[in-house]
Amino acid sequence: MITVFNWTIGFSEVEEHQKLLVLDGDMVEFLWKGIHNVYQMKDKTAFDACDFVGSKPVGKTFETSGVRQVIKSADGTIHYFACKVGSHCFGGQELAITIIGTGEQDIREVNALVGTSDQDTRDVNVDSDQSSAPPTKDSDKMSAGTR
């Protein structure tokens, strides 16, 4: 499955916009407008500190929307991602992706708990006026890419 994620939603400062649940082997596509990139962080400590030492860029063109990453690990593993452009990471452009299982039954159970459907992707609103710098609390109207 592919989960489309609005990469600038983390600027909302809403913690739920900085988390995503996926199945082992799912692909996450990061979408945005403006100048951003995606780095997989070394660990949670690096993620929390916005420390890019040991992090790895995702995609071949690091400032082009639409980079994809396959998320593979054991159930419960958390993968950490952040934007390295300017102070974007400190502004909230981060994502913690948690592996929740390996099959459709697992995702249906989680979706039932959070009230979402079994769709492969979710529409995202990528607004260029809010993507290159952290938005004000009043201006953020984007939706996160969750299942």
VODOGU-904679 format. One line per field, with one value per residue: residue in three letters; y, z, x of N, C-alpha, C in turn. Coordinates in pm, 1 decimal. Each point is the difference from the previous one (the first is absolute). Layout:
BEGIN
r <- [ALA; ...]
n_c2 <- [Y; ...]
n_c3 <- [Z; ...]
n_c1 <- [X; ...]
ca_c2 <- [Y; ...]
ca_c3 <- [Z; ...]
ca_c1 <- [X; ...]
c_c2 <- [Y; ...]
c_c3 <- [Z; ...]
c_c1 <- [X; ...]
END
This chain:
BEGIN
r <- [MET; ILE; THR; VAL; PHE; ASN; TRP; THR; ILE; GLY; PHE; SER; GLU; VAL; GLU; GLU; HIS; GLN; LYS; LEU; LEU; VAL; LEU; ASP; GLY; ASP; MET; VAL; GLU; PHE; LEU; TRP; LYS; GLY; ILE; HIS; ASN; VAL; TYR; GLN; MET; LYS; ASP; LYS; THR; ALA; PHE; ASP; ALA; CYS; ASP; PHE; VAL; GLY; SER; LYS; PRO; VAL; GLY; LYS; THR; PHE; GLU; THR; SER; GLY; VAL; ARG; GLN; VAL; ILE; LYS; SER; ALA; ASP; GLY; THR; ILE; HIS; TYR; PHE; ALA; CYS; LYS; VAL; GLY; SER; HIS; CYS; PHE; GLY; GLY; GLN; GLU; LEU; ALA; ILE; THR; ILE; ILE; GLY; THR; GLY; GLU; GLN; ASP; ILE; ARG; GLU; VAL; ASN; ALA; LEU; VAL; GLY; THR; SER; ASP; GLN; ASP; THR; ARG; ASP; VAL; ASN; VAL; ASP; SER; ASP; GLN; SER; SER; ALA; PRO; PRO; THR; LYS; ASP; SER; ASP; LYS; MET; SER; ALA; GLY; THR; ARG]
n_c2 <- [-117.3; 106.9; 62.6; 90.0; 67.1; 93.7; 15.7; 97.5; -103.8; -43.8; 99.3; -78.3; -63.1; -72.5; -61.4; -15.3; 122.8; -40.8; -74.8; -120.8; -77.5; -98.3; -81.6; -106.4; 69.6; 79.5; 75.6; 96.4; 78.9; 76.0; 78.1; 100.5; 126.7; 69.7; 47.0; -130.9; -87.3; -124.8; -8.2; -123.6; 26.1; 17.0; 75.1; -39.4; -22.7; -44.2; -74.1; -29.2; -14.4; -53.9; -109.7; 53.3; -0.6; -71.0; 106.6; -51.3; 64.8; 32.5; -84.5; 9.6; 66.0; 53.7; 83.4; -121.1; 51.2; -90.1; 25.1; -123.1; -60.8; -120.5; -28.9; -56.8; -72.9; -35.5; -67.2; 123.8; -27.4; 102.5; 54.6; 75.8; 103.5; 83.3; 127.7; 2.7; 48.9; 95.2; 59.7; -62.6; -74.4; 105.3; 32.8; -127.0; 22.6; -85.5; -126.7; -57.7; -97.0; -53.1; -112.6; -26.1; -63.4; -116.7; 14.9; -25.8; -114.6; 13.3; 40.0; -100.9; -73.2; 50.6; -18.3; -113.5; -6.8; 41.2; -86.4; -70.6; 12.1; -107.7; 127.5; -9.2; 108.2; 109.5; 73.1; 76.3; 102.9; 25.2; 93.9; 56.7; 63.9; -129.3; -17.4; 122.1; 32.4; -10.4; -52.7; 100.6; -2.9; 122.3; -5.3; -91.7; -33.7; -49.4; -109.2; -79.7; -68.5; -37.1; -119.2]
n_c3 <- [0.0; -53.2; 95.1; -45.0; 27.8; 53.1; -59.7; -27.7; 22.6; 20.6; -90.1; -0.6; 40.9; -75.4; 115.6; -14.8; -41.3; 104.5; -10.5; -34.2; -22.4; -23.1; -100.6; 46.4; -66.8; 70.8; -98.0; 42.3; -58.5; 6.8; 17.6; -77.8; 29.5; -73.8; 79.9; -16.1; 92.8; -12.8; 128.2; -10.0; 118.6; 59.1; 89.8; 106.4; 54.5; -118.2; -8.0; 129.7; -32.8; -104.7; 34.7; -111.6; 98.7; -103.1; -36.7; -68.8; -111.2; -15.8; -100.0; -132.4; -11.3; 83.8; -99.6; -39.3; -0.7; 78.6; 88.0; -23.3; 105.1; -22.6; 82.1; 35.6; 88.3; 119.4; 36.6; 7.7; -106.5; 42.3; -116.6; 3.0; -39.5; -68.7; -8.4; -83.1; -75.8; 12.4; 61.6; -115.2; 28.1; 43.4; -119.9; 5.2; -101.5; 76.6; -11.4; 93.8; -74.2; 48.1; 1.3; -49.7; -96.6; -43.6; 42.6; -90.6; 69.5; 9.5; -126.3; -26.1; 86.4; -47.5; -127.0; 49.1; 61.7; -114.2; -49.0; -63.9; -132.8; -75.6; -13.5; -124.2; -36.7; 49.2; -40.1; -52.9; 82.0; -109.9; 93.6; -114.8; 46.5; 30.2; -108.2; -15.9; 85.7; 127.4; -9.8; -0.1; 125.2; -37.4; -65.9; 88.4; -122.0; -5.9; -73.2; 101.3; -51.5; 52.6; 48.8]
n_c1 <- [82.4; -54.5; 65.8; -84.6; 112.5; -77.6; 116.6; -83.5; -77.2; 123.5; 2.3; -105.6; 108.0; -79.8; 19.3; -130.2; 31.9; 69.2; -111.2; 43.7; -106.5; 88.3; -27.1; 61.5; 90.6; -79.1; -44.8; 82.0; -91.4; 109.6; -107.2; 43.9; -16.7; 83.1; 92.9; 7.0; 30.7; 40.2; 28.8; 51.8; -50.4; 117.5; -65.3; -70.5; 117.5; 44.9; -108.7; 5.5; 129.5; -66.2; 65.4; 48.8; 90.0; 43.3; -73.2; -102.5; 36.6; -126.9; 11.6; -5.3; -113.8; 83.1; -22.1; -38.6; -120.8; -52.3; 96.6; 44.1; -51.0; 56.0; -98.2; 115.0; -62.1; 40.0; -107.7; -47.9; 77.3; 73.4; -34.4; 109.9; -76.1; 81.1; -37.6; 105.4; -96.2; 91.3; -100.1; -27.7; 106.5; 66.1; -49.8; 40.6; 84.2; -66.8; 38.7; -74.3; 54.0; -112.1; 72.7; -120.7; 62.4; -42.3; -124.8; -93.2; -2.1; 133.3; 4.0; -83.7; 70.9; 112.6; -39.6; -45.2; 116.8; 59.5; -89.4; 94.1; 10.6; -19.1; 20.9; 47.6; -68.7; 40.7; -102.1; 93.0; 1.7; 69.3; 2.6; 39.1; -106.1; -9.9; 73.2; 43.0; -92.6; 30.3; -122.3; -82.4; -34.4; -35.9; 118.9; 33.5; -37.8; 125.5; -14.3; 20.0; 99.5; -113.9; 0.3]
ca_c2 <- [117.3; 128.8; 103.5; 133.7; 81.9; 143.0; 17.1; 126.7; 2.9; 6.2; 138.9; 33.4; -20.0; -100.0; -121.6; -105.5; 26.0; -39.8; -145.2; -76.5; -144.8; -73.8; -141.9; -36.1; -6.2; 109.2; 111.5; 132.5; 102.9; 132.5; 104.6; 136.9; 110.2; 79.1; -63.1; -92.4; -128.4; -102.0; -79.8; -99.1; 32.0; -111.2; -59.6; 92.4; 109.3; 93.1; 53.9; 96.7; 113.1; 47.5; -20.3; -76.0; -81.8; -140.1; -17.1; -33.2; 62.9; -88.0; 41.1; 41.2; 145.0; 23.7; 111.8; -20.3; -67.3; -131.0; -104.7; -115.4; -85.3; -122.4; -12.8; -142.4; -32.2; -79.4; 65.9; 88.8; 81.3; 137.4; 63.9; 144.1; 80.9; 144.2; 88.6; 62.0; 136.0; 107.0; -41.7; -73.3; -107.3; 63.5; 53.2; -109.5; -82.8; -129.8; -106.8; -128.8; -103.1; -122.4; -123.9; -51.8; -138.4; -47.5; -43.1; 80.1; -8.7; 95.6; 137.3; 14.8; 15.5; 135.0; 93.7; -3.4; 75.2; 143.4; 47.5; 25.2; -110.0; -77.9; 55.4; -6.2; 133.2; 101.5; 129.8; 98.5; 137.0; 59.2; 141.5; 62.7; 112.0; -47.0; -111.4; 27.4; 48.2; -40.8; 86.7; 45.0; -96.5; 26.9; -21.1; -139.2; -68.7; -119.1; -127.7; -96.1; -119.9; -117.4; -98.5]
ca_c3 <- [0.0; 2.6; 80.6; -41.1; 120.4; -18.2; 73.1; 73.0; 102.8; 132.3; 43.1; 76.8; 141.1; 54.7; 10.0; -86.2; -137.5; -10.6; 19.1; -104.7; 19.0; -126.2; 5.1; -45.9; -145.7; -64.5; -53.3; 34.3; -96.1; 61.8; -96.1; 48.9; -90.4; 62.1; 9.4; 113.3; -29.6; 98.1; 49.5; 101.9; 112.9; 55.6; 111.0; 66.6; 59.6; -110.0; -38.8; 101.3; 2.5; -137.8; -25.3; -124.3; -8.9; -16.1; -69.3; -142.1; -83.9; -66.2; -138.8; -76.5; -11.8; 137.9; 20.1; -91.9; 61.7; -51.0; 33.8; 61.5; 85.1; 47.7; 144.2; 33.5; 131.2; 87.1; 59.6; 109.8; -30.2; -39.7; -90.7; 21.3; -117.5; 24.2; -105.8; 36.7; -53.5; 98.8; 133.7; -17.4; 98.9; 126.8; -15.8; 6.9; -120.7; 40.7; -5.7; 60.0; -64.1; 79.1; -62.4; 86.7; -30.6; -130.3; -86.6; -10.6; 124.1; 94.9; -34.8; 21.1; 143.5; 36.7; -62.5; 76.1; 122.7; -25.4; -79.5; -140.1; -89.1; -55.0; -128.8; -26.3; 17.7; 49.6; -62.3; 81.7; -46.7; 5.2; -29.1; -13.9; 91.3; 133.9; -5.3; 9.3; 134.1; 92.9; -6.1; 127.0; 49.1; -63.3; -144.7; -39.7; -25.1; -78.4; 64.3; -0.2; -79.1; 84.3; -54.5]
ca_c1 <- [-82.4; 67.8; -63.4; 43.3; 8.9; 24.6; 124.3; 5.3; -104.2; 61.4; 10.4; -120.7; 33.1; -90.8; 81.0; -54.9; 41.7; 140.1; 2.9; -67.7; 2.1; 1.3; 32.7; 133.5; 10.0; -74.2; 77.5; -50.2; 38.2; 0.9; -36.6; 7.9; 34.4; 104.9; 131.7; 9.5; 61.9; -36.6; 111.7; -30.1; 85.6; 77.9; -74.3; -92.4; 76.8; 29.0; -130.3; -43.2; 93.4; 20.2; 143.0; 5.0; 121.1; -35.3; -128.2; 12.7; -103.4; -95.7; -19.6; 117.9; -5.0; -36.0; -92.6; -110.8; -112.7; -35.6; 95.4; -64.8; 82.2; -62.9; 21.9; 7.2; 57.5; -86.1; -115.5; 33.1; 117.5; -30.6; 95.7; -7.7; 31.8; -5.1; 47.8; 126.6; 4.6; -12.9; -43.9; -125.4; -10.0; -35.0; -134.8; -96.6; -7.4; 52.5; -98.6; 33.7; -82.1; 0.5; -47.4; -105.9; -30.0; 44.7; -108.7; -121.6; -78.1; 58.7; -35.8; -144.0; -21.9; 43.1; -93.2; -124.7; 23.8; 15.6; -112.6; 31.9; -33.0; 110.5; 40.4; 143.5; 57.6; -93.2; 23.5; 69.6; -8.1; 132.6; -21.1; 131.3; 15.6; 30.8; 92.1; 142.5; 32.5; -104.6; -117.3; -54.5; -97.5; -128.8; -0.8; 18.2; -125.6; 31.5; -31.1; 110.6; -23.1; -10.3; -93.2]
c_c2 <- [125.4; 94.7; 132.8; 89.1; 144.3; 37.7; 130.4; 7.7; 11.4; 140.4; 42.8; -5.4; -92.8; -133.9; -111.0; 18.5; -41.4; -149.4; -67.3; -147.4; -67.0; -147.6; -21.1; -14.2; 106.1; 107.3; 130.1; 97.2; 135.5; 104.6; 137.0; 97.2; 84.0; -78.8; -78.8; -119.9; -97.3; -77.3; -102.1; 19.7; -126.1; -74.3; 106.0; 119.0; 106.1; 70.1; 110.2; 125.7; 66.9; -2.1; -92.7; -81.3; -146.6; -24.3; -26.1; 67.9; -105.9; 53.9; 44.7; 151.0; 49.8; 116.8; -6.0; -78.1; -136.9; -107.7; -109.6; -80.9; -121.1; -15.2; -148.4; -17.6; -88.5; 86.0; 84.4; 87.3; 138.2; 53.5; 150.4; 75.9; 148.1; 74.4; 73.2; 144.9; 101.2; -52.2; -81.0; -111.1; 57.8; 59.8; -107.4; -87.2; -130.0; -102.8; -125.6; -103.0; -129.9; -116.2; -61.9; -144.7; -35.2; -36.7; 89.5; -5.5; 100.7; 141.7; 23.4; 22.1; 141.0; 102.8; 4.2; 81.4; 150.5; 55.6; 35.4; -123.8; -69.5; 52.8; -5.3; 134.7; 92.6; 130.7; 91.5; 136.1; 61.3; 142.8; 72.1; 117.2; -44.0; -101.4; 35.0; 55.8; -44.5; 96.9; 53.9; -101.1; 18.6; -40.7; -145.4; -70.7; -131.7; -126.4; -92.1; -119.9; -121.9; -96.0; 16.7]
c_c3 <- [0.0; 87.1; -42.6; 123.2; -35.4; 89.3; 78.5; 114.5; 140.9; 53.0; 84.6; 150.4; 70.1; -3.7; -92.9; -146.4; -24.7; 22.3; -111.7; 33.1; -135.6; 27.3; -45.9; -152.1; -73.3; -49.8; 42.6; -104.1; 67.2; -108.0; 64.7; -114.9; 72.9; 5.8; 129.6; -44.2; 108.7; 35.4; 99.4; 111.2; 56.6; 108.4; 63.6; 61.3; -104.9; -45.1; 97.0; -0.3; -136.1; -34.5; -121.0; -19.4; -4.5; -66.9; -147.9; -80.1; -64.2; -140.7; -65.3; -18.1; 131.1; 23.8; -98.8; 70.7; -63.4; 29.4; 76.2; 81.3; 39.6; 146.7; 36.0; 133.3; 75.4; 52.8; 119.5; -23.6; -44.5; -85.2; 9.4; -123.0; 35.7; -123.5; 50.3; -46.8; 113.2; 138.4; -6.3; 103.3; 135.3; -3.1; -2.2; -123.1; 25.5; -10.4; 63.5; -57.8; 77.7; -81.4; 95.5; -27.9; -139.3; -94.8; 5.4; 127.2; 101.6; -30.1; 19.5; 148.5; 46.0; -57.3; 75.0; 128.5; -23.9; -92.3; -142.9; -81.6; -50.7; -136.7; -15.2; 20.7; 52.3; -68.2; 96.2; -64.2; 16.9; -49.0; -1.2; 95.2; 138.6; 0.4; 21.3; 134.7; 94.0; -5.2; 137.3; 42.9; -66.5; -146.2; -40.5; -13.0; -74.9; 77.7; -10.3; -84.6; 89.9; -62.9; 60.9]
c_c1 <- [88.1; -82.1; 59.5; -5.2; 33.4; 118.4; 6.6; -101.0; 57.6; 16.7; -119.7; 23.5; -99.1; 73.9; -49.5; 40.1; 144.7; 17.6; -78.2; 14.4; -4.9; 24.4; 143.2; -1.1; -78.7; 96.2; -67.3; 52.6; -16.6; -28.9; 8.1; 13.7; 102.9; 129.6; 8.9; 82.3; -43.5; 126.7; -52.3; 102.9; 64.9; -77.8; -90.0; 73.4; 31.3; -127.9; -43.4; 86.0; 15.6; 149.4; 13.3; 128.1; -42.6; -133.4; 25.3; -110.2; -89.5; -21.4; 128.6; 6.7; -56.9; -94.5; -116.4; -109.4; -22.3; 101.6; -72.2; 99.3; -82.4; 37.9; -6.4; 70.3; -97.0; -115.0; 44.2; 121.3; -44.1; 114.3; -21.9; 47.9; -10.5; 49.9; 123.4; 10.4; -21.2; -33.5; -129.3; -17.9; -41.8; -140.5; -106.8; -9.1; 74.8; -112.4; 56.9; -96.5; 15.7; -55.5; -101.7; -36.1; 43.9; -112.9; -120.8; -82.9; 52.4; -46.7; -149.5; -30.6; 38.9; -96.3; -132.4; 14.3; 4.9; -107.5; 32.6; -30.4; 125.6; 42.9; 150.7; 66.8; -107.6; 33.0; 72.5; -15.6; 137.5; -14.5; 133.3; 19.8; 43.9; 112.9; 145.7; 42.1; -110.5; -118.2; -35.6; -104.3; -134.9; -3.5; 5.4; -133.3; 21.8; -36.5; 119.9; -36.4; 0.9; -97.9; -134.0]
END
